[in-house]
Amino acid sequence: MSKKNKKKKNPNKGFNKKELKKAILEIFYSNTEKIFSYKQITGTLKINEQSVRELCHVALEELTDDGYLAKKERGKYQLKLKTGYVVGKIEMTQKGYAFLITEELDEDVFIAGPNLNRSLNGDKVRVYLHAKRKRKQPEGEVVEILERAQNNIVGTISMSKNFAFLVPTGRNAFDIFIPKEKLKGAKQGEKAVAKITDWPPHAKNPFGEIIDVLGMPGENDTEMHAILAEFDLPYKFPVKVEKAAEKLPIEITDEEISKRRDFRNVPTLTIDPADAKDFDDALSIEKLPGGNWEVGIHIADVSHYVQPGTLIDTEAEERATSVYLVDRVVPMLPEKLSNNVCSLRPNEEKLCFSAVFELDENAKVKNEWFGRTVIISDRRFEYAEVQDIIENGEGDLKEEVLKLNELAQKLKEQRFGDGAIAFDRVEVKFELDEKGKPLGVYFKEAKEANHLVEEFMLLANKQVANFIGNTAKKARAKTFVYRIHDKPDPDKLDSFNNFINKFGYGIDLNSKGNLSKSINSLLNHVKGKNEENVISTLAVRAMSKAVYSTRNIGHYGLSFDFYSHFTSPIRRYPDLMVHRLLARYLDGGRSVKADEYEEKCRHSSNMEQRAVNAERSSIKYKQVEFMQDKVGNIYDGVISGVADFGIFVELNENKCEGLISMRDLTDDFYFFDEKNYSITGMHSNKTYQLGAAVKVEVVRTNLEKKQMDFKLVED
């Protein structure tokens, strides 16, 4: 959990946002009463590069958001949060203590149980740092809860005569006291969702009430709903929202068509997974008289049907994203919209918001147009069908598919030539019976058909963002919703490079262009090898997380100066915001308030991360469920994680992961070496390192905790 002290780096070399924040705070801590201007800060740090100057502005705004700085007037700041305090998120352990995860320190902050002061897992808090003892990691005490991570807690009912407790299934340390009259019919042993209603000053436990009873543990719907509720995600629509969706006018009138560019006679197709129900993007292509190609990226015009401030819009904004679990999709929009009205189903007139490009034979953009359209999709393709056309040259609309693929390959080549990084991960999928029980595991890999769609979606997203954001060269840019990705943390890259050196690999850390090329080369070299998944996982961990923001800093991984999400408004609320803003600005409208949209972006980023965590949790649950009848079986695997309490092993056959506990390694006393991702025996010097091949036996499975225990098997 804790991180070791890291060496200090030259703050002017390869700034990313985290490093820049630290450097800025050092300036303010050197003179706690002084007001510093933006120019003074960039001057002190000797920042000349324009992209880093823009990043400095973003860092100052975020430090202000988190309460470190106070904005005195335009472009001037003063220290608000004095030294000795840090802001971050609580990460609970099963043992009742926690760590504060913060960008402002090189280490996590240990927080003992009594010093949590009623903070819960994931809460954003302000912590006072205790005086650091020699060679000990920092410790602290929560002094203020800035933002609760969860409104609701999932757990199991434990009944007494006149009251009950909800025992949380997640990492929260406190059972919730439930008066008998607030049980909502929940019975002993059932899973339920509780809301904290009070926490009296001298009470050890919070008081709460049951707001939903999920059912008995082990039932598929109970467990999937529990996962959603654990991450504060919805699993059903309010009745009033469903009714509002049913009342929406869906007829496409001649008057509406007359306001739009008509693509109904242009060859158009959709390409989606076999089990998809919401088709939110379509591609059209036709040859122009001069020999160039006009490609239309047509996106469902959700903004036509979902108006700001309506019940449906408010619900969509709160959800922010569709959630994809192993066995279901929890949509952002009611099914009538997501699978029917807005879905670009074949042979039906559909309203779209489109990005249309004139491309030459080398896929260079010669002209572009953005606006509202009407289309008819001629054919709904599955990825496998398009892949077959690409490989064999035969099938419906083969000329259109082959030309789109040819152009997409050239777009991809351009992108990687500009420094984009390729992270193609194997996707774990399950064969499920009608009750949701996993019968088998299989893997999905992206092929040319997937890349065909991806490249045109990336093109639309990039060009839309560029169209709005690049006006900054001429005038002050209007507020927009960007998808941003910061530079990697240099310390993590150093650590990653040191690790892969042990496999005979290395990356070039000297320049951005060389770094991206060497990472791509590395990922290409490890394909099909035992260490592939470990190395690609660590490479991803070395990168920053992409988020939504009105404060553009570019997208490092894609190597785009401007990038947004325009192509999936059925399942992502930021895309719906982008559609509305683009339409507003195309009509000559004034810029919207940045602070209001930054808050929307922050919420969307938060909900996106919750959805990702819920998806991972559902996969973990199904993996453990799949392995329940395989206790005693022996498998080949790869060490996928190392911690002070044991080593994690991922099985080659099915990608299921389990733990070999340190206490079960009885042949020696093992030391944890965090720097080298390994454990080493004190007497035997035997080492188990991340990426090493091992053979294990499945010892036990715990479905409630989504955990498996393995033991090593010697050859």
DOLUMVEX-23552 format. One record per residue (C-alpha): x, y, z. Coordinates in Angstrom, 1 decimal. Last residue first. Layout:
BEGIN
REC,X,Y,Z
REC,X,Y,Z
...
//
This chain:
BEGIN
REC,X,Y,Z
REC,7.8,-29.2,-10.7
REC,6.9,-27.5,-7.4
REC,3.3,-26.6,-6.8
REC,2.7,-23.2,-5.2
REC,-0.6,-22.7,-3.3
REC,-3.6,-20.8,-4.5
REC,-6.3,-18.8,-2.7
REC,-9.2,-17.2,-4.6
REC,-11.1,-14.1,-3.7
REC,-14.4,-12.4,-4.7
REC,-15.1,-11.7,-1.0
REC,-18.5,-13.3,-1.1
REC,-17.4,-15.9,-3.7
REC,-14.6,-17.2,-1.5
REC,-12.6,-19.9,-3.4
REC,-10.1,-22.4,-1.9
REC,-6.9,-24.3,-2.7
REC,-6.5,-23.9,-6.4
REC,-3.1,-25.5,-7.2
REC,-0.2,-23.5,-8.7
REC,2.6,-23.7,-11.3
REC,4.8,-20.7,-11.8
REC,6.1,-18.4,-14.6
REC,7.7,-15.2,-13.5
REC,6.1,-11.9,-14.6
REC,6.4,-10.2,-11.1
REC,9.2,-11.9,-9.2
REC,9.5,-14.8,-6.9
REC,13.0,-15.1,-5.5
REC,14.8,-17.9,-3.7
REC,17.7,-16.5,-1.6
REC,17.5,-19.7,0.4
REC,18.0,-18.2,3.8
REC,16.1,-14.9,3.7
REC,13.8,-15.9,0.9
REC,13.0,-13.1,-1.7
REC,9.8,-11.4,-2.6
REC,9.5,-9.4,-5.9
REC,8.3,-6.3,-7.6
REC,11.9,-5.0,-7.8
REC,11.3,-1.7,-5.9
REC,8.7,-3.3,-3.6
REC,11.1,-6.0,-2.3
REC,9.0,-8.0,0.2
REC,11.1,-10.3,2.4
REC,10.4,-14.0,2.7
REC,11.0,-16.3,5.6
REC,11.6,-19.8,4.2
REC,9.9,-23.1,3.2
REC,6.6,-22.1,4.7
REC,5.2,-20.0,1.9
REC,1.6,-20.3,3.2
REC,2.1,-17.3,5.5
REC,3.0,-15.1,2.5
REC,-0.4,-15.9,1.0
REC,-0.6,-17.2,-2.6
REC,-3.4,-15.1,-4.0
REC,-5.7,-15.7,-7.0
REC,-6.3,-14.5,-10.5
REC,-8.4,-15.9,-13.4
REC,-6.9,-15.2,-16.8
REC,-8.5,-18.4,-18.2
REC,-5.7,-20.8,-19.3
REC,-2.7,-18.7,-18.3
REC,-3.8,-18.4,-14.7
REC,-2.9,-15.1,-13.1
REC,-0.9,-15.4,-9.8
REC,-0.9,-12.8,-7.0
REC,1.9,-12.9,-4.5
REC,1.7,-12.5,-0.7
REC,1.2,-10.2,2.3
REC,3.9,-7.6,1.5
REC,2.6,-7.4,-2.0
REC,3.5,-8.8,-5.5
REC,1.2,-8.9,-8.5
REC,0.7,-10.8,-11.8
REC,2.9,-13.8,-11.1
REC,2.2,-15.9,-14.2
REC,0.3,-19.2,-14.4
REC,0.3,-22.9,-15.2
REC,-2.6,-24.7,-13.5
REC,-3.4,-27.5,-11.0
REC,-6.9,-28.4,-10.0
REC,-7.6,-29.1,-6.3
REC,-10.6,-26.6,-6.2
REC,-12.1,-26.5,-9.7
REC,-15.8,-26.4,-8.8
REC,-15.6,-22.8,-7.5
REC,-13.4,-21.6,-10.4
REC,-16.3,-20.1,-12.5
REC,-17.7,-18.4,-9.5
REC,-14.3,-16.9,-8.7
REC,-14.0,-15.6,-12.3
REC,-17.6,-14.4,-12.3
REC,-17.0,-12.3,-9.2
REC,-13.7,-10.9,-10.6
REC,-15.5,-9.9,-13.8
REC,-18.3,-8.2,-11.8
REC,-15.7,-6.3,-9.8
REC,-13.9,-5.1,-12.9
REC,-17.1,-3.8,-14.3
REC,-17.9,-2.0,-11.1
REC,-14.5,-0.4,-11.0
REC,-14.9,0.8,-14.6
REC,-18.4,2.2,-13.7
REC,-17.0,4.0,-10.6
REC,-14.2,5.5,-12.8
REC,-16.8,6.8,-15.3
REC,-18.8,8.3,-12.5
REC,-15.9,10.2,-11.2
REC,-14.9,11.5,-14.6
REC,-18.5,12.5,-15.2
REC,-18.7,14.4,-11.9
REC,-15.5,16.3,-12.6
REC,-16.7,17.2,-16.1
REC,-20.0,18.5,-14.7
REC,-18.0,20.6,-12.2
REC,-15.8,21.9,-15.0
REC,-19.0,22.8,-16.9
REC,-20.3,25.1,-14.1
REC,-16.8,26.7,-13.6
REC,-16.4,27.3,-17.4
REC,-19.6,29.3,-17.8
REC,-20.9,29.0,-21.4
REC,-19.3,30.8,-24.4
REC,-21.6,32.9,-26.5
REC,-23.7,31.5,-29.4
REC,-22.8,31.9,-33.0
REC,-25.0,29.0,-34.3
REC,-22.0,26.7,-34.7
REC,-21.1,27.7,-31.1
REC,-24.5,26.4,-29.7
REC,-24.4,23.3,-31.8
REC,-20.9,22.5,-30.6
REC,-21.9,23.1,-27.0
REC,-25.0,20.9,-27.2
REC,-23.1,18.1,-29.0
REC,-20.2,18.3,-26.5
REC,-22.6,18.1,-23.6
REC,-24.1,14.9,-25.1
REC,-20.6,13.5,-25.5
REC,-19.9,14.3,-21.8
REC,-23.0,12.3,-20.9
REC,-21.7,9.0,-22.2
REC,-23.9,6.0,-23.3
REC,-26.3,7.4,-26.0
REC,-24.0,10.4,-26.6
REC,-21.2,8.2,-28.0
REC,-19.2,9.9,-30.7
REC,-18.3,13.4,-29.5
REC,-15.7,12.7,-26.8
REC,-13.0,15.4,-27.0
REC,-9.3,15.8,-28.1
REC,-7.1,18.7,-28.8
REC,-3.3,18.6,-28.9
REC,-3.5,14.9,-29.9
REC,-0.7,12.5,-29.2
REC,-3.2,9.7,-28.5
REC,-1.5,8.8,-25.2
REC,-0.7,12.4,-24.3
REC,-4.1,13.9,-24.8
REC,-4.1,17.7,-24.7
REC,-3.9,20.0,-21.7
REC,-7.4,21.5,-22.1
REC,-9.1,22.9,-19.0
REC,-12.8,22.2,-19.7
REC,-12.1,18.8,-18.2
REC,-12.9,15.1,-18.7
REC,-10.4,12.5,-17.5
REC,-7.7,10.2,-18.9
REC,-5.7,8.5,-16.2
REC,-1.9,9.0,-16.1
REC,0.4,6.3,-17.5
REC,2.8,4.1,-15.5
REC,-0.1,1.9,-14.7
REC,-0.7,1.2,-18.4
REC,2.9,0.2,-18.8
REC,2.6,-2.1,-15.7
REC,-0.4,-3.8,-17.3
REC,1.4,-4.2,-20.6
REC,4.4,-5.7,-18.9
REC,2.3,-8.1,-16.8
REC,0.1,-9.2,-19.7
REC,3.0,-9.8,-22.1
REC,5.3,-11.6,-19.6
REC,4.4,-15.1,-20.8
REC,5.0,-14.1,-24.4
REC,2.4,-13.8,-27.1
REC,3.0,-10.1,-27.8
REC,6.2,-9.1,-25.8
REC,7.9,-7.5,-28.8
REC,4.9,-5.4,-30.0
REC,4.5,-3.9,-26.5
REC,8.2,-3.1,-26.4
REC,8.1,-1.5,-29.8
REC,5.1,0.6,-28.9
REC,6.8,1.7,-25.7
REC,10.0,2.5,-27.7
REC,8.0,4.6,-30.2
REC,6.1,6.5,-27.4
REC,9.4,7.2,-25.5
REC,11.2,8.3,-28.7
REC,8.6,10.9,-29.4
REC,8.3,12.1,-25.8
REC,12.1,12.4,-25.4
REC,14.9,11.0,-23.2
REC,13.1,8.1,-21.5
REC,13.8,5.5,-24.2
REC,12.4,2.2,-23.1
REC,14.1,-1.1,-22.2
REC,13.8,-4.9,-22.5
REC,16.1,-7.7,-21.5
REC,13.6,-9.2,-19.0
REC,15.4,-7.7,-16.0
REC,15.4,-4.4,-17.9
REC,11.6,-4.5,-17.8
REC,11.8,-3.7,-14.0
REC,14.2,-0.8,-14.3
REC,12.1,0.7,-17.1
REC,8.9,0.5,-15.0
REC,10.6,2.2,-12.0
REC,11.9,5.0,-14.2
REC,8.5,5.4,-15.9
REC,6.8,5.5,-12.5
REC,9.2,8.2,-11.3
REC,8.7,10.2,-14.6
REC,4.8,10.3,-14.0
REC,3.3,10.0,-17.4
REC,2.1,13.1,-19.3
REC,-1.5,14.1,-18.7
REC,-4.5,12.8,-20.7
REC,-7.5,15.1,-21.5
REC,-10.9,14.5,-22.9
REC,-12.2,18.0,-23.5
REC,-15.6,19.6,-22.8
REC,-15.7,23.2,-24.2
REC,-15.6,26.8,-22.9
REC,-14.8,29.1,-25.8
REC,-11.2,29.8,-26.7
REC,-9.9,33.4,-26.2
REC,-9.1,34.7,-29.7
REC,-7.1,33.8,-32.8
REC,-4.9,31.0,-31.5
REC,-7.5,30.1,-28.9
REC,-9.8,29.3,-31.8
REC,-7.9,26.0,-31.7
REC,-10.3,24.7,-29.0
REC,-13.5,24.7,-31.0
REC,-12.5,23.1,-34.3
REC,-9.7,21.1,-32.7
REC,-12.2,19.5,-30.3
REC,-14.4,18.5,-33.3
REC,-11.4,17.4,-35.3
REC,-10.1,15.1,-32.5
REC,-13.4,13.4,-31.7
REC,-14.2,12.9,-35.4
REC,-10.8,11.4,-36.2
REC,-10.9,9.2,-33.1
REC,-14.3,7.8,-34.2
REC,-12.9,7.3,-37.7
REC,-9.9,5.4,-36.3
REC,-11.9,3.3,-33.9
REC,-14.4,2.0,-36.5
REC,-11.6,0.7,-38.8
REC,-9.6,-0.5,-35.7
REC,-12.4,-2.8,-34.7
REC,-12.6,-4.3,-38.2
REC,-8.8,-4.6,-38.3
REC,-8.8,-6.8,-35.2
REC,-9.2,-6.1,-31.4
REC,-8.8,-9.2,-29.2
REC,-11.5,-11.0,-27.3
REC,-10.8,-13.8,-24.9
REC,-12.9,-16.8,-23.7
REC,-14.1,-18.2,-20.4
REC,-16.7,-20.9,-19.9
REC,-19.9,-22.0,-18.2
REC,-20.4,-18.9,-16.1
REC,-23.7,-18.9,-14.3
REC,-25.9,-16.0,-15.3
REC,-29.2,-17.8,-14.8
REC,-29.8,-18.3,-18.6
REC,-26.3,-19.8,-18.9
REC,-23.2,-17.6,-19.3
REC,-20.2,-17.8,-21.7
REC,-17.7,-15.3,-20.2
REC,-15.5,-12.6,-21.7
REC,-11.9,-11.5,-20.8
REC,-10.6,-8.7,-23.0
REC,-7.0,-8.9,-24.1
REC,-5.3,-5.5,-24.0
REC,-4.3,-3.4,-27.0
REC,-2.4,-0.4,-25.6
REC,-0.9,1.5,-28.6
REC,0.8,4.8,-27.9
REC,0.4,7.8,-30.2
REC,3.7,9.6,-31.3
REC,2.9,11.4,-34.5
REC,3.9,8.4,-36.7
REC,1.4,6.4,-34.5
REC,-1.4,8.7,-35.6
REC,-0.4,8.8,-39.2
REC,-0.3,5.0,-39.5
REC,-3.7,4.8,-37.9
REC,-5.1,7.3,-40.3
REC,-3.6,5.2,-43.2
REC,-5.2,2.0,-41.8
REC,-8.5,3.8,-41.5
REC,-8.4,4.9,-45.2
REC,-7.8,1.4,-46.4
REC,-10.6,0.1,-44.0
REC,-13.1,2.7,-45.3
REC,-12.1,1.7,-48.9
REC,-12.6,-2.0,-48.1
REC,-16.0,-1.5,-46.4
REC,-17.3,0.8,-49.2
REC,-16.3,-1.7,-51.9
REC,-17.6,-4.7,-49.9
REC,-21.1,-3.2,-49.5
REC,-22.3,-6.7,-48.7
REC,-19.7,-9.4,-48.9
REC,-16.3,-10.4,-50.5
REC,-12.7,-9.3,-50.2
REC,-11.6,-12.3,-48.1
REC,-9.8,-10.7,-45.1
REC,-11.5,-7.3,-45.1
REC,-14.9,-8.9,-45.9
REC,-14.4,-11.4,-43.1
REC,-13.4,-8.7,-40.6
REC,-16.6,-6.8,-41.5
REC,-18.7,-9.9,-40.7
REC,-16.9,-10.5,-37.4
REC,-17.4,-6.9,-36.3
REC,-21.2,-7.2,-36.8
REC,-22.7,-5.2,-39.6
REC,-26.0,-3.4,-39.7
REC,-26.7,-2.4,-43.3
REC,-28.2,0.4,-45.3
REC,-28.3,2.9,-42.5
REC,-30.7,5.8,-43.3
REC,-29.5,9.3,-42.5
REC,-30.7,12.7,-41.4
REC,-28.2,15.4,-40.6
REC,-27.2,18.1,-38.0
REC,-23.8,19.8,-38.3
REC,-20.1,19.7,-38.7
REC,-18.2,20.1,-41.9
REC,-14.5,19.3,-42.8
REC,-12.2,19.9,-45.8
REC,-8.9,18.5,-47.0
REC,-8.3,15.9,-44.2
REC,-5.4,13.6,-45.2
REC,-6.4,10.0,-45.6
REC,-3.6,9.3,-48.1
REC,-6.1,8.9,-50.9
REC,-7.6,12.3,-50.1
REC,-10.1,12.9,-47.4
REC,-13.1,15.2,-47.4
REC,-14.6,15.0,-43.9
REC,-18.1,15.0,-42.4
REC,-18.7,15.2,-38.7
REC,-22.4,14.5,-38.0
REC,-25.2,15.0,-35.5
REC,-27.8,12.5,-36.4
REC,-31.6,12.0,-36.9
REC,-32.6,8.6,-38.1
REC,-34.7,7.3,-40.9
REC,-35.0,3.5,-40.6
REC,-33.5,0.9,-43.0
REC,-30.9,-0.3,-40.4
REC,-31.1,0.8,-36.8
REC,-29.2,3.9,-35.7
REC,-30.3,3.8,-32.1
REC,-31.8,7.1,-31.0
REC,-35.5,6.1,-30.9
REC,-35.0,2.4,-30.1
REC,-32.2,0.9,-28.0
REC,-31.0,4.0,-26.1
REC,-34.2,6.1,-26.3
REC,-36.9,3.6,-25.5
REC,-34.4,1.8,-23.3
REC,-34.1,4.7,-20.8
REC,-30.8,6.6,-21.1
REC,-27.5,6.0,-19.2
REC,-27.9,2.3,-19.8
REC,-27.2,-0.5,-17.3
REC,-25.7,-3.2,-19.6
REC,-25.8,-6.8,-18.5
REC,-24.0,-10.1,-17.9
REC,-20.4,-9.2,-17.3
REC,-21.2,-5.6,-16.2
REC,-21.2,-2.6,-18.6
REC,-22.3,0.7,-17.0
REC,-23.8,3.5,-19.2
REC,-22.4,6.9,-18.3
REC,-23.1,10.2,-16.6
REC,-25.6,8.7,-14.2
REC,-26.4,12.1,-12.7
REC,-26.4,13.8,-16.1
REC,-28.6,11.1,-17.5
REC,-31.1,11.5,-14.7
REC,-31.2,15.3,-15.1
REC,-31.6,14.9,-18.9
REC,-34.5,12.5,-18.6
REC,-36.3,14.6,-16.1
REC,-35.8,17.7,-18.3
REC,-33.2,20.4,-17.5
REC,-31.5,20.4,-20.9
REC,-33.5,18.7,-23.7
REC,-33.1,15.0,-24.6
REC,-34.7,14.3,-28.0
REC,-32.6,16.6,-30.3
REC,-29.6,16.3,-28.0
REC,-29.6,12.5,-28.6
REC,-28.6,13.1,-32.2
REC,-27.2,9.7,-32.9
REC,-23.7,10.1,-34.4
REC,-22.9,10.1,-38.1
REC,-19.2,10.0,-39.1
REC,-19.4,10.9,-42.8
REC,-16.6,10.1,-45.2
REC,-16.3,12.1,-48.4
REC,-13.5,10.6,-50.6
REC,-11.2,12.4,-53.0
REC,-11.2,11.8,-56.8
REC,-12.2,15.3,-57.9
REC,-15.9,14.3,-58.5
REC,-16.2,13.0,-54.9
REC,-16.3,9.3,-54.0
REC,-18.9,8.2,-51.4
REC,-18.7,7.0,-47.8
REC,-21.0,6.8,-44.8
REC,-20.2,5.6,-41.3
REC,-22.7,5.1,-38.5
REC,-22.5,5.7,-34.7
REC,-24.9,5.2,-31.7
REC,-26.1,1.7,-32.4
REC,-27.6,0.7,-29.1
REC,-28.5,-3.0,-29.0
REC,-25.1,-4.6,-29.2
REC,-24.8,-8.4,-28.8
REC,-22.9,-9.1,-32.1
REC,-20.5,-6.1,-31.5
REC,-21.0,-3.1,-33.7
REC,-20.5,-1.8,-37.3
REC,-23.1,0.5,-38.8
REC,-23.5,1.3,-42.5
REC,-24.2,4.1,-44.9
REC,-24.1,4.4,-48.7
REC,-25.4,8.0,-49.4
REC,-29.1,8.3,-50.4
REC,-30.3,9.3,-46.9
REC,-27.5,11.7,-46.3
REC,-29.6,14.9,-46.1
REC,-28.2,17.9,-44.4
REC,-30.7,19.1,-41.9
REC,-33.3,21.9,-41.4
REC,-35.6,20.4,-44.1
REC,-35.6,17.1,-42.2
REC,-37.2,18.8,-39.2
REC,-39.9,20.4,-41.3
REC,-40.6,17.0,-43.0
REC,-41.3,15.6,-39.6
REC,-39.4,12.8,-37.8
REC,-42.0,11.3,-35.4
REC,-40.5,10.4,-31.9
REC,-42.5,12.7,-29.6
REC,-41.3,11.8,-26.0
REC,-44.2,10.5,-23.8
REC,-42.6,7.1,-23.2
REC,-39.3,8.7,-22.1
REC,-41.2,10.8,-19.5
REC,-42.9,7.6,-18.2
REC,-39.5,5.9,-17.8
REC,-38.2,9.0,-15.9
REC,-41.2,9.0,-13.6
REC,-40.8,5.3,-12.8
REC,-37.2,5.9,-11.5
REC,-34.8,3.9,-13.7
REC,-33.1,0.7,-12.4
REC,-29.7,-0.5,-11.4
REC,-28.1,2.8,-10.3
REC,-24.4,3.2,-9.4
REC,-23.2,4.0,-5.9
REC,-20.1,1.8,-6.3
REC,-21.4,-0.8,-3.8
REC,-24.9,-0.4,-5.3
REC,-23.7,-1.6,-8.7
REC,-21.9,-4.6,-7.1
REC,-24.9,-5.4,-5.0
REC,-27.2,-5.3,-8.1
REC,-24.9,-7.8,-9.8
REC,-24.8,-10.0,-6.6
REC,-28.6,-10.0,-6.1
REC,-29.3,-10.6,-9.8
REC,-27.0,-13.6,-9.8
REC,-28.2,-15.2,-6.5
REC,-25.2,-16.0,-4.3
REC,-26.2,-13.8,-1.4
REC,-30.0,-13.6,-0.7
REC,-32.0,-10.6,-1.9
REC,-31.3,-7.0,-2.8
REC,-33.4,-5.1,-0.2
REC,-33.4,-1.4,-0.8
REC,-33.5,1.8,1.2
REC,-32.5,0.3,4.6
REC,-32.1,3.0,7.2
REC,-29.0,4.3,9.0
REC,-27.2,5.1,12.2
REC,-23.4,5.5,12.2
REC,-21.3,3.4,14.6
REC,-19.1,4.3,17.6
REC,-21.7,6.8,18.9
REC,-20.4,9.8,20.9
REC,-21.1,12.6,18.4
REC,-24.3,11.0,16.9
REC,-23.8,9.7,13.3
REC,-27.1,10.2,11.5
REC,-29.0,9.1,8.4
REC,-26.5,6.8,6.7
REC,-28.3,5.1,3.8
REC,-28.5,1.4,3.6
REC,-28.5,-1.1,0.7
REC,-29.3,-4.8,1.4
REC,-28.0,-8.3,1.2
REC,-30.0,-10.8,3.1
REC,-28.5,-12.8,6.0
REC,-31.2,-12.1,8.5
REC,-34.2,-10.4,6.9
REC,-34.9,-7.0,5.3
REC,-38.6,-5.9,5.5
REC,-37.9,-2.2,5.1
REC,-35.4,-2.4,8.1
REC,-36.2,1.1,9.4
REC,-38.7,0.1,12.1
REC,-36.0,-2.3,13.6
REC,-33.5,0.5,14.0
REC,-30.4,0.0,11.8
REC,-26.9,0.5,13.2
REC,-24.3,0.6,10.3
REC,-21.2,-1.5,10.7
REC,-18.1,0.7,10.4
REC,-14.8,-0.2,8.6
REC,-15.8,0.5,5.0
REC,-13.9,-1.8,2.6
REC,-16.8,-3.4,0.9
REC,-19.3,-6.0,2.1
REC,-20.6,-3.7,4.8
REC,-22.3,-5.3,7.9
REC,-25.7,-3.8,8.2
REC,-26.6,-4.0,11.8
REC,-30.0,-4.9,13.2
REC,-32.5,-3.7,15.9
REC,-34.9,-5.0,18.5
REC,-34.1,-8.7,18.8
REC,-30.8,-8.7,16.9
REC,-30.4,-9.2,13.2
REC,-27.2,-9.1,11.0
REC,-28.2,-7.9,7.5
REC,-25.4,-8.1,4.8
REC,-23.9,-5.1,3.2
REC,-24.1,-2.3,0.6
REC,-23.6,1.4,1.7
REC,-25.3,4.4,0.1
REC,-24.3,8.0,-0.3
REC,-20.8,7.1,-1.4
REC,-17.6,9.1,-2.0
REC,-18.4,11.8,0.5
REC,-16.7,15.1,-0.3
REC,-14.6,17.5,1.8
REC,-14.5,15.5,5.0
REC,-12.4,17.6,7.4
REC,-9.7,17.0,10.0
REC,-8.6,13.4,9.1
REC,-5.5,12.6,11.0
REC,-2.0,11.8,9.7
REC,1.0,9.6,9.4
REC,4.0,9.9,7.0
REC,6.1,6.8,6.4
REC,8.7,6.1,9.0
REC,12.5,6.5,8.4
REC,12.8,8.9,11.3
REC,9.5,10.0,12.6
REC,7.4,12.5,10.7
REC,5.5,15.1,12.8
REC,1.8,14.4,12.3
REC,0.2,15.5,9.0
REC,-3.3,17.1,9.2
REC,-5.6,15.5,6.6
REC,-8.2,17.1,4.4
REC,-10.7,14.6,2.9
REC,-12.1,13.2,-0.3
REC,-14.0,10.0,0.7
REC,-13.1,6.8,-1.2
REC,-13.6,4.5,1.8
REC,-15.2,6.3,4.7
REC,-14.4,9.2,7.0
REC,-15.8,9.1,10.4
REC,-12.9,10.7,12.2
REC,-10.3,8.4,10.5
REC,-7.9,9.1,13.3
REC,-9.2,6.2,15.6
REC,-8.6,3.8,12.7
REC,-4.9,4.8,12.1
REC,-4.2,6.9,9.0
REC,-1.0,6.2,7.0
REC,-0.2,8.8,4.4
REC,0.7,7.5,0.9
REC,4.2,8.6,-0.3
REC,5.6,10.9,-2.8
REC,3.4,13.7,-1.5
REC,1.1,16.2,-3.2
REC,-0.8,13.8,-5.5
REC,-2.6,12.2,-2.5
REC,-3.8,8.8,-1.6
REC,-4.6,8.8,2.2
REC,-4.2,5.3,3.6
REC,-6.5,3.5,5.9
REC,-6.9,1.5,9.1
REC,-9.7,-1.0,9.9
REC,-8.0,-4.3,9.0
REC,-9.9,-4.7,5.7
REC,-8.0,-1.7,4.4
REC,-9.5,1.7,3.6
REC,-8.3,4.0,0.8
REC,-9.2,7.6,1.7
REC,-8.8,10.3,-1.0
REC,-6.6,13.3,-1.0
REC,-5.9,16.8,0.5
REC,-2.8,17.6,2.5
REC,-2.2,19.7,5.6
REC,1.2,20.4,7.4
REC,1.9,23.5,5.3
REC,-0.9,26.0,5.3
REC,-4.0,25.6,3.1
REC,-4.7,29.1,1.8
REC,-1.6,30.1,-0.1
REC,-2.2,33.2,-2.3
REC,-3.1,33.5,-5.9
REC,-3.1,36.1,-8.7
REC,-4.2,35.6,-12.4
REC,-7.5,37.5,-12.0
REC,-7.9,38.4,-8.4
REC,-7.2,36.9,-4.9
REC,-7.6,33.3,-6.0
REC,-7.1,31.2,-2.8
REC,-4.7,28.3,-2.9
REC,-4.6,24.8,-1.3
REC,-8.4,24.5,-1.2
REC,-8.7,21.6,-3.7
REC,-10.4,23.8,-6.3
REC,-7.6,26.4,-5.9
REC,-4.9,23.7,-6.5
REC,-7.0,22.6,-9.5
REC,-7.0,26.2,-10.9
REC,-3.2,26.6,-10.4
REC,-2.5,23.2,-12.0
REC,-4.6,24.2,-15.1
REC,-2.7,27.5,-15.5
REC,0.6,25.6,-15.2
REC,-0.5,23.2,-17.9
REC,-1.0,26.2,-20.2
REC,2.5,27.3,-19.5
REC,3.7,23.7,-20.0
REC,2.1,23.7,-23.5
REC,3.7,27.1,-24.3
REC,7.2,26.1,-23.5
REC,9.0,28.9,-21.5
REC,8.7,27.7,-17.9
REC,11.6,29.1,-15.8
REC,10.0,27.9,-12.6
REC,10.3,31.4,-11.1
REC,9.1,32.9,-14.3
REC,6.1,30.6,-14.6
REC,5.2,31.5,-11.0
REC,5.8,35.2,-11.3
REC,3.7,35.3,-14.5
REC,0.7,33.5,-12.8
REC,0.9,36.1,-10.1
REC,2.0,35.4,-6.5
REC,0.5,36.8,-3.4
REC,2.8,36.5,-0.4
REC,1.8,35.3,3.1
REC,3.3,31.8,3.0
REC,6.6,32.7,1.4
REC,8.6,29.5,0.7
REC,5.4,27.5,1.0
REC,4.0,29.3,-2.0
REC,6.9,28.5,-4.2
REC,7.0,24.9,-2.9
REC,3.3,24.6,-3.8
REC,4.1,25.5,-7.4
REC,6.7,22.8,-7.7
REC,4.4,20.2,-6.2
REC,1.6,21.1,-8.6
REC,4.0,21.0,-11.5
REC,5.1,17.5,-10.6
REC,1.5,16.2,-10.6
REC,0.6,18.0,-13.8
REC,3.5,16.6,-15.8
REC,6.8,18.5,-16.3
REC,9.4,16.8,-18.5
REC,12.5,18.3,-17.0
REC,11.9,21.6,-15.1
REC,11.2,19.9,-11.8
REC,14.7,18.2,-11.8
REC,13.8,15.0,-10.0
REC,13.8,14.1,-6.3
REC,14.4,10.5,-5.5
REC,11.4,8.5,-4.3
REC,10.6,7.5,-0.8
REC,8.9,4.2,-0.7
REC,5.2,3.8,-1.4
REC,2.6,2.5,1.0
REC,0.0,0.0,0.0
//
